Amino acid sequence: MAEENVIRFTVPSRHNEKLWEIVRRINEDVELQTMWACANVNAVDRAGISDHGIVHIKIVANIALRLLRLLAEADIPMGIVREHGMTMDDAEVVTVLAAALHDLGISIHRENHEEFSLPLANLKAKELLAGLYDVRERTIVVSEVLHAIIAHHWDVRCYTTEAGVVKVADALDMTHGRSRIAFEAGGTNIHAVSAQAIDDVRIRKGESVPVEIEVVMSNSAGIFQLDNLLKRKLKNSSIAPYVRVFARIHNEVERNIVRQYEI
């Protein structure tokens, strides 16, 4: 736990003062950081899967925020803006809070952790939002956060853009063995080989669509990660029409092979 405590939760808040304050509060919240550590014990030490602690949380939050802002630049509507008349700043708050709280349920159990996350996240989100919103708006933000959390399960439908970016961001934490797919440590099966094949994930503004995602891999075994994780999450997200995924295979045999990966 001591090692995790030196890792600060950071996202580029830009001029979003509410988001900046929430990030500050997260970094002072001993209970939340301890729940992240407990979740990681259950994930790594007990269930034998990849990291689900603060490193994963920080990666997901930053990817989700990046996706959200690219979609906003393309005028893709945010749920909290369209249905509740709130602002883009509030959509960013929802996205980052959902990313920060989405795996709290793993501190209870890996299986069905999305459902277990909801009561923990409900309480913690209210604490982190205290004083930043009136009761009505805080209730809306919390509801949107909880929707994004339950919808990060691959087969649960996302109703909002905010939920979609959290779901896809969760799948994109896949570089250098950080795959969300469990594999036997030290094994030589396709899970192990594929989990080590992803070198980089690059997210940029697209030409024909708002977002392009380039997955750079050392060998074609990395396609297994895309097929068994990213594909099904993106397909069942709210943002699939706005995203194109490309796989770049870079090694001595398959040097600079680039292909569009159809979802």
N, C-alpha and C positions, 0 to 999 in steps of 0.2 A: 504493500500500500504506500510505503514511503516514496517509492519511485514515481508512482502515479501523482502524488501530491505536488511534485515539482513541475508538472505539465499544466500550463494554464489553458483554459478554454478561451479561445479567441476567434472572432470573426470580424471582417471589415464592416464596421457599423456605419461608416460614411457620416452622413448628417442626421442619422436616425437616433435621436436622443433617448428614446424609450429602449431601443435595442442596446445601446451603449450601457444604459443603467442595468438592464437585465444581465448582460454579460458580466458586469461588475459584481452583481449579486450572486451569480452562479459561482464565481471564483472565491467568494467568501462563504459559500454554503457548505459547511463540513458534512452535514447529513447527506446532501446530494452526492458529493464526491465519494463519500463512504458507500453509498448505494451503487455507484458505478464500480467501485472496487469489488464489492460483494458480487455484483453481476459477473465481473470478469473471473472471479474464483469459480463460480458455477459453470461458466462457459469453458474456460481453458482447463482448469485443474480437475473439474468433476465431469463435465460432459465431453471433454476432449475436442472442442471446436475452437475456432479462431477467436482472436481478441474481440471482446465486446465492452471494453472499458473506455476510459477517457480518450484514448487515441482514436478508437473507432468513432466515438461521439463527435470529436472535433473534426475528423475527416468528413463525416456525413453532414454536419452542420454547414461547413464551408462549401461543399459541393452543392448542397440543396440551395443555399443562398445564391450561389453563382448561377445555377439553373433558373431560379426565380427571377433574377434581375435580367437575364437574357430574354426570358419570355415577356417580362414587362416592357422591355425595349421594343418588342414586336407587337405590343398592345394586346397580348393575350390576357383576358380578364382574370382577376384574382377573386376567389370565392368570397372573401370577407368584404371586398369592395363592392362586388356586383350584388350580392344578396343582403348585405347588412349596412351598406353605405359608409363603410369605414375607409381607411386609406392604405396606400401601398406600404407605408411605414408599419402599419398594423399587420399586413400580410407577411412582412419580414419577421416581425415578432412571432407570429404563429409558426412560421417555418423553422426558425431557430429554436424556439421552445420545444416544438415537436421533435426535432432532431436530438435535442439535449435529453429529452425524457423518454424517447421511444423504446428503449431497451431496459427500463427500470425493472420490468417484470422478471427479467432473467435473475435478479437477486433472489427471487422466489423459486423459479424453475425455468429451465430452457424451453420445455414443451408448453405450448399455449401462452408463451410469454407476452404476446400482444395483449391478450385479455388481462393478464396479471398487471401489466403496465398501467392500465387505465385508472384504478383507484389510487395508486401511488402518484401518478402524474397529475391527477385531479387536485390532490392536496398540495403538491409541490408547485404546480403552476399558479395556484391562487396565492401562495406565499410570495413567489417571485414577482407577481404582478401587483402586489398590494401597494396602493397609493398612486399607481400609474394610470389607472382607469377608474371610472365610477363603477358601481355594481353592475349595471346593465352591460356596459362595454366589456368589463372583465369577464362576465359570464359568456359573452359571445366569443371572446378570444379563447377562453378555456375550452369551450365546446368545439371550436375549430381545431385546437391543438389535439384534443382527444380523438377527433375524427381522423386526423392525419396519423395518429399513433396506431389506431386499430387498422387503418387501411394500408399500413406498411407491410402487412402480411400479403404474400404474392397474389392470393386469389380473392381479396376483398376489394370491392370497387371503390375507386377514389371519386368523390364528388367535387373536389376542388383542385385548383392548380397547386395550391400549397401542399396538399396531401400527395399529389403526384410527384412533386420534386423530392419530397422526403423519401418516398418509396423507391424512386430511381437512384437517388443518392446513396441509399443503403446498399443497393446492389453494386454501385460503382466503387466501393471500397474493396478492391480486389487485387491490388498490385503486390507482387512478390510474396505470395503465400498468405495474403490477407483475405483470401476468398471467404465469402459467407457460407460456402459449401463445406461441410465437415469432411475431413479426410484423415486417414491413419498416418500419424507422424512417422516419417522415415519409410513409408511405403513406396512402392513403385507402380501403383495402379494409376488409372487415368485421373482420379481425383488429385493425387499427390503431384503428378507431373503437370497437370493443367494449372493447379494452384500456384505453381512456381513460374509459370510461363508469362504472366502478365507483367510487363516492365513499366508501363506508364498508362495513365488515362488522361487524355487531353480534351478539355471542354472549351469550345469557342463559338462565336457567332457564326451561324450558317449562312450560306448563300441562297439556297432555295427554301430553307426552313429556318426557324429562329435559332436552333441549336444543332451543332455538330459535335459528336463524341467520337474521338479517335482512340482506339484501344491498341497500344503497341505491345506486341508479344514476341518472345524469343523463338517460339515455334508454334506450329498450328494446333498443338494440343490445347492452347489457350482458348480455342473456339468452344471447347467443352464448357468453360466458365460462362461464355456468352449464351450458349444454348440452354444451360441448366439454371441460370440465375438471372442475368440481365434481361434476356428475351422475355421470360414470363412475367417479370415485374414491370417492364416497360409496356408490354402488351396490355396489361391489366391496370395501367395507370391512366390518369387523365391527360397526359402530355404526349402520348405516343405520336399523334399527328404532327407534332412540332419538332420532332427529333429524328436525326439520321445518325446511324452508328456505322463507323468504318473500322475495319480491323487491318492493322499494318503488321505484317510478319517480317521480322528483321533478323536474319542469321546468314551464315555462309552459303547455305543451300537455297533458302527462300528469300534472298536479299530484297528488301523493299517491295515485297508483294503487297499491294493495297487492293482491298476489295470492299465494296459496300456490303454491310451486313444487314440483310433485310429482316425486319421484325414482323 
